[in-house]
């Protein structure tokens, strides 16, 4: 009997950076960084999220949608014309690439939700927002239209992903032609879920995007919890649930980034007991209220929106995460080498401790970022 079976427990690679002054840089930079971690993937998934890439349409939602066939596209565009005011639509530019085989139909739409009379009344009362309508419609497309998947739905940002190594995905989508002030990248080594175009990272909802190394063993509980609030998990992966949790906790419930991270990666009870009374009570309250949002299992994640980039480990740090700073740039990656590939001499390099987030926001005195609104 062969007992030499080994599982690559550190598969998947992450890389990302933010310029705090809002300076936009080419996607070729983050591509170079994630390509340095080529061996952390196996060609079954690669992807990128970029912020600041659509300045001419920055007030509109940018929907990136992949279609398996023309019937799905026809049905989806009929749905969008009924529900949205479409200002512009086009194929997502791509180039023929030898290593990218059989891509889906890839379209993008710049639009605004068109509220019904009853929805307008609810908006005026403050009960819902246009963001809520967009989330509802994205979930509706992904759940009900066979062969259609919305893989990006934020403002002035976009996700680009597929089956392949990330450097090949970057070449396919011509990311060197895009400029953004936040970039994240992912090299996937799928273990428990299939490698397919919709299942590649990042996962997004509205302006939120997430890339993830590890696995969410609490997925079942997390999924049932967010479904209570109208979210639908349809992309066959554990990571999708985290994007929806971020939208729920921060946008809808109004939690700060720090408190949301405490809900997702809460300290152990024995650690809570060692805190002073006031802090311990606050941590207990977060744990009791948001217990179903707790992420169990090994993970390192980078998540972003239009105003910040956050890196976060699980409570035991079972996946690697390194951070670095150089001037107005903050970098995060699975490996220090991926950072030094694009920033050879950082001012500071460190490894965040377990469960402690690295939160970097734009310098709002220089850049006007879209605010997060609680319902």
C-alpha positions in Angstrom: 0.0 0.0 0.0 1.3 3.5 -0.9 1.4 5.8 2.1 3.2 8.6 0.2 0.1 10.7 -0.6 0.7 14.4 0.1 -1.8 17.2 -0.1 -0.5 20.7 -0.9 -1.8 22.5 2.1 -0.6 25.9 1.0 -2.0 25.9 -2.5 -3.3 29.2 -3.9 -1.4 32.5 -4.1 -2.5 36.0 -3.2 -1.1 39.4 -4.1 -2.3 42.9 -4.0 -1.5 46.6 -3.3 -3.0 50.0 -2.7 -1.7 53.4 -3.4 -3.1 55.7 -0.6 -3.0 58.8 -2.8 -5.1 57.2 -5.5 -2.3 57.0 -8.1 -3.3 54.5 -10.8 -0.8 52.0 -12.1 -1.0 49.4 -14.9 -2.2 45.9 -14.3 1.1 44.6 -15.6 2.6 45.4 -12.2 0.3 43.1 -10.1 0.6 40.5 -12.9 4.3 40.4 -12.4 3.8 39.9 -8.7 1.3 37.0 -8.9 3.3 35.3 -11.6 6.2 35.1 -9.1 3.9 32.6 -7.2 3.2 30.5 -10.3 3.8 27.2 -8.5 1.1 28.0 -5.9 -1.5 27.3 -8.6 -2.2 24.6 -11.1 -3.8 26.4 -14.0 -7.4 25.9 -12.9 -8.0 29.4 -11.9 -6.6 32.9 -12.0 -8.1 36.3 -11.5 -7.7 40.0 -10.7 -9.8 42.9 -9.2 -9.0 46.5 -10.0 -10.3 49.8 -8.7 -10.3 53.1 -10.5 -10.3 51.5 -14.0 -13.5 53.1 -15.3 -13.2 56.9 -14.6 -15.5 57.8 -17.6 -18.3 55.7 -16.0 -17.4 56.1 -12.4 -21.0 56.9 -11.2 -22.5 53.8 -12.9 -22.5 50.2 -11.9 -20.2 48.1 -14.1 -21.6 44.6 -14.6 -19.2 42.0 -16.0 -21.1 39.0 -17.1 -20.0 35.6 -18.6 -22.4 33.6 -20.7 -22.2 29.9 -21.6 -24.3 30.5 -24.7 -26.2 33.1 -26.7 -29.6 32.1 -25.2 -28.3 33.1 -21.8 -27.1 36.4 -23.1 -30.4 37.1 -24.8 -32.4 36.3 -21.6 -30.1 38.4 -19.4 -30.1 41.4 -21.6 -33.9 41.3 -21.7 -33.8 41.2 -17.9 -31.4 44.1 -17.7 -33.5 46.2 -20.1 -36.5 45.7 -17.9 -34.7 46.4 -14.6 -31.9 48.8 -15.5 -31.1 52.0 -17.4 -28.2 50.8 -19.6 -25.9 53.6 -20.6 -23.3 51.5 -22.5 -22.6 47.9 -23.3 -19.8 46.1 -25.0 -17.8 43.0 -25.2 -15.0 42.9 -22.7 -11.8 43.3 -24.8 -9.7 40.2 -25.0 -6.8 38.9 -27.2 -6.4 35.3 -28.5 -4.1 33.5 -26.1 -2.7 30.1 -26.7 -3.1 28.9 -23.1 -6.7 30.1 -22.6 -9.1 27.6 -24.1 -12.9 27.9 -24.8 -13.6 31.1 -22.9 -17.3 32.0 -22.3 -19.0 35.0 -23.9 -17.7 38.0 -21.9 -19.8 41.3 -21.8 -19.8 44.4 -19.6 -22.6 46.8 -19.0 -22.5 50.3 -17.4 -25.9 51.0 -15.9 -28.1 52.1 -13.0 -31.0 50.2 -11.4 -34.5 51.5 -12.4 -36.6 51.4 -9.3 -40.3 50.6 -9.5 -42.9 53.0 -7.9 -43.1 50.8 -4.8 -39.3 50.6 -4.6 -39.0 54.4 -5.0 -41.3 54.8 -2.0 -39.1 52.4 0.1 -36.0 54.3 -1.0 -37.6 57.6 0.1 -38.4 56.0 3.5 -34.8 54.9 3.8 -35.8 51.2 3.9 -33.7 50.2 0.9 -31.1 51.7 -1.4 -30.1 51.4 -5.1 -27.3 49.1 -3.8 -29.9 46.8 -2.4 -31.7 46.7 -5.8 -28.5 45.9 -7.5 -27.7 43.0 -5.1 -31.2 41.6 -5.6 -30.9 41.7 -9.4 -27.4 40.2 -9.5 -28.6 37.3 -7.3 -31.7 37.0 -9.6 -29.5 36.6 -12.7 -27.1 34.1 -11.1 -29.9 32.0 -9.6 -32.5 32.0 -12.4 -30.8 32.4 -15.8 -29.1 29.2 -16.8 -25.6 29.9 -18.3 -25.3 33.5 -17.0 -23.0 34.6 -14.2 -22.4 38.1 -13.0 -18.8 38.1 -11.8 -18.5 41.8 -11.1 -21.0 44.5 -10.2 -19.3 47.5 -8.6 -18.7 51.1 -9.5 -15.4 52.2 -11.1 -14.0 48.7 -10.6 -14.0 45.3 -12.2 -13.0 41.6 -11.8 -11.3 39.7 -14.5 -10.9 35.9 -14.1 -11.1 32.5 -15.6 -9.5 29.1 -16.0 -5.7 29.4 -16.4 -2.7 30.7 -14.6 -3.1 34.4 -13.6 -0.4 35.6 -16.0 -2.3 33.9 -18.8 -5.6 35.4 -17.7 -3.9 38.9 -17.5 -2.7 38.5 -21.1 -6.1 37.3 -22.3 -7.9 40.3 -20.7 -5.1 42.7 -21.7 -4.8 44.0 -18.2 -1.7 46.0 -19.1 -4.1 48.5 -20.7 -6.0 49.1 -17.4 -4.9 51.4 -14.6 -6.0 51.2 -11.0 -5.1 52.4 -7.5 -6.0 49.1 -5.9 -5.2 45.7 -7.5 -5.6 42.2 -6.1 -4.6 39.0 -7.8 -5.2 35.3 -7.2 -3.5 32.0 -8.4 -5.9 29.1 -7.7 -5.2 25.5 -6.6 -8.7 24.2 -6.3 -9.0 21.4 -3.8 -12.7 20.9 -2.7 -14.5 22.8 -5.5 -14.4 22.6 -9.3 -12.1 24.7 -11.4 -14.3 26.7 -13.8 -14.6 30.2 -15.1 -17.2 31.4 -12.6 -15.4 29.6 -9.7 -12.1 31.5 -10.2 -11.3 34.2 -7.7 -12.0 37.0 -7.0 -15.6 36.9 -5.9 -17.4 40.1 -5.8 -20.7 41.9 -4.9 -21.1 45.6 -5.5 -17.7 47.2 -4.8 -16.5 44.3 -2.6 -14.0 41.8 -3.9 -12.2 39.0 -2.2 -9.3 36.6 -3.0 -8.7 33.7 -0.7 -6.1 31.0 0.1 -7.4 28.1 2.1 -10.9 26.7 2.8 -13.9 27.8 4.7 -15.0 24.8 6.7 -17.9 26.8 8.2 -19.3 27.4 4.8 -22.6 25.5 5.5 -23.4 27.7 8.6 -22.2 30.9 6.8 -24.3 30.1 3.7 -27.5 29.5 5.7 -26.9 32.7 7.7 -26.5 35.0 4.7 -29.4 33.4 2.9 -31.6 34.7 5.7 -30.8 38.2 4.4 -31.6 37.4 0.7 -28.1 36.4 -0.6 -27.8 33.4 -2.9 -24.7 31.3 -3.2 -24.6 29.9 -6.7 -21.0 29.7 -7.8 -20.0 26.4 -6.2 -17.3 27.6 -3.9 -16.8 28.4 -0.2 -15.2 31.7 -0.9 -18.3 33.3 -2.4 -19.9 33.5 1.0 -17.2 35.8 2.4 -18.0 38.6 -0.2 -21.6 38.5 0.8 -20.8 38.6 4.6 -18.7 41.7 4.0 -21.6 43.4 2.2 -24.0 42.4 5.0 -21.8 43.4 8.0 -20.3 46.6 6.7 -22.7 48.1 4.2 -26.0 46.9 5.5 -25.3 46.6 9.3 -22.9 49.5 9.4 -20.0 47.8 11.2 -16.6 49.3 11.0 -13.9 47.3 9.1 -12.2 46.5 12.4 -15.4 45.1 14.0 -16.3 43.2 10.8 -12.9 41.5 10.9 -13.5 40.6 14.6 -16.8 38.9 13.6 -15.1 37.0 10.7 -12.0 36.0 12.6 -13.0 36.2 16.3 -10.5 35.6 19.0 -10.8 32.4 21.0 -12.8 32.5 24.2 -9.7 32.0 26.3 -8.2 35.1 24.7 -11.4 37.1 25.3 -11.3 36.2 29.0 -7.8 37.7 29.3 -9.0 41.1 28.1 -10.1 43.9 30.4 -13.8 43.8 31.3 -15.0 46.4 28.8 -13.2 45.0 25.9 -14.2 41.4 26.8 -17.8 42.4 26.9 -17.6 44.0 23.5 -15.9 40.9 22.0 -18.5 38.6 23.6 -21.3 40.7 22.1 -19.8 40.5 18.6 -19.3 36.8 19.0 -22.9 36.2 20.2 -24.6 38.4 17.6 -22.5 37.4 14.7 -21.6 33.9 15.6 -22.9 32.5 12.3 -20.5 34.8 10.4 -17.4 33.4 12.0 -15.1 31.8 9.4 -13.6 28.5 10.5 -10.8 26.7 8.7 -7.5 27.8 7.3 -7.6 31.1 5.4 -5.7 34.1 4.3 -7.8 36.7 2.4 -7.4 40.1 0.8 -10.6 42.0 0.4 -11.2 45.5 -1.0 -13.6 48.1 -2.0 -13.2 51.5 -3.6 -11.6 53.1 -0.5 -9.5 50.4 1.2 -7.6 47.1 1.1 -7.6 44.6 4.0 -5.5 41.5 4.6 -6.8 39.0 7.2 -5.6 35.6 8.5 -7.5 32.9 10.4 -7.2 32.7 14.1 -4.3 30.3 14.0 -2.6 31.6 10.9 -2.7 28.4 9.0 -2.1 30.2 5.7 0.8 32.7 5.0 0.3 36.4 4.6 3.1 39.1 4.4 2.7 42.8 4.2 5.1 45.6 3.2 5.1 49.4 2.8 7.0 51.7 0.4 6.0 55.4 0.3 2.3 55.6 -0.5 2.1 52.0 -1.4 1.1 49.1 0.8 1.6 45.5 -0.5 0.2 42.2 0.7 1.0 38.7 -0.6 1.3 35.1 0.3 5.1 35.3 -0.1 7.6 38.1 0.5 9.2 37.3 -2.9 6.0 38.3 -4.7 6.2 41.7 -3.0 9.9 42.2 -3.7 9.3 41.3 -7.3 7.6 44.6 -7.8 9.1 46.5 -4.8 12.7 45.4 -4.3 13.5 47.6 -1.4 10.4 48.2 0.8 10.6 50.5 3.8 9.0 47.9 6.1 8.1 44.2 5.8 6.1 42.2 8.4 4.0 39.1 8.8 0.6 40.0 10.4 -0.2 37.9 13.4 -3.2 35.5 13.5 -6.6 37.2 13.3 -5.1 40.7 13.2 -6.2 42.6 10.1 -4.0 44.9 8.0 -6.4 47.8 7.0 -5.2 50.4 4.6 -7.5 53.2 3.4 -7.1 55.9 0.8 -5.9 59.3 1.9 -9.2 61.1 1.6 -7.5 64.5 1.7 -6.2 63.7 -1.8 -8.8 61.3 -3.2 -12.6 61.5 -2.8 -13.7 57.9 -2.3 -17.2 56.6 -2.5 -18.5 56.4 1.1 -19.9 53.2 2.6 -23.6 53.7 3.4 -25.4 51.7 6.1 -29.0 51.0 5.5 
